[in-house]
Amino acid sequence: MNSQTHPVTEPTPWLIRRKPTAAPRLRLFCFPYAGAGSLPYFKWPDLLPEADIEVCAIQPPGRESRLHEPSVEELPRLMDALVKELSPLLGAPFAFFGHSLGALIAFELTRELRRRGLPLPQALIVSGAEAPSRRSGLPPLSGLKRDDFIRELSARYDGIPQQVLAQPEILDLILPILRADLKLSESYIYQDEPPLPVPVCALGGTRDPRVSEAALEDWRRQTQKSFSMKMFPGGHFFINEMTVQVVQAVQNELTPTTGLTS
């Protein structure tokens, strides 16, 4: 079955397809980290073979072109919306990539697709995220006052770039999105379910203050198929520092001769 048998009749604001392809071998849905939209994946289509892998960056409400819309703060609502919006594209082969909060959302969406008897991704690539079964018990951030929120965010995640901190008008746009995303993350409760019949690949930064190799290794428990792990130089946002290398690793994972073999 290919994407031409399941045409997308209407565009959706949930997806940014900068280089849309009529019938790619595989679609890669990319889920953003907290506070972000599609922009972390802007360069990815230029780094992947266009006819082979189509990058579909998820654009949640409340950011970038959807800044006027309220953010989604509850995971069940987000799952319902993503299933509805992505379903027209799931008839062709696809994979999920998510960084930090995006990894958790990609994982739970894969579980939700399984619960509904819908097609599953050919691979789940999780980046900069501890395994959901070992989520940390750190105090919540989302309700802190502005200065405390910024300070704690920076301490835990290498949080907000200095160039953004230096521009209060931009910072004031980003903070409500970050709070909403962190509220979603902090309300997450892991539930035991059978491992997924999907290969899992975990990526991490060697200097990530929050996500250790052991925390990444625990993703192995979430798959019945193959598991692999790769570390990159950098902190929590190594995907922005090592974009070319990360995309190459993703491409290798999604290439039939080297990945997707289990």
Helices and strands as residue ranges (DSSP letters): G 3-5, E 15-16, E 26-31, G 39-41, H 44-47, E 53-58, G 64-66, H 75-86, G 87-89, E 94-99, H 101-115, E 124-127, G 132-134, H 146-157, H 162-165, H 168-186, E 200-205, H 213-217, G 218-222, E 227-232, H 238-241, H 243-254
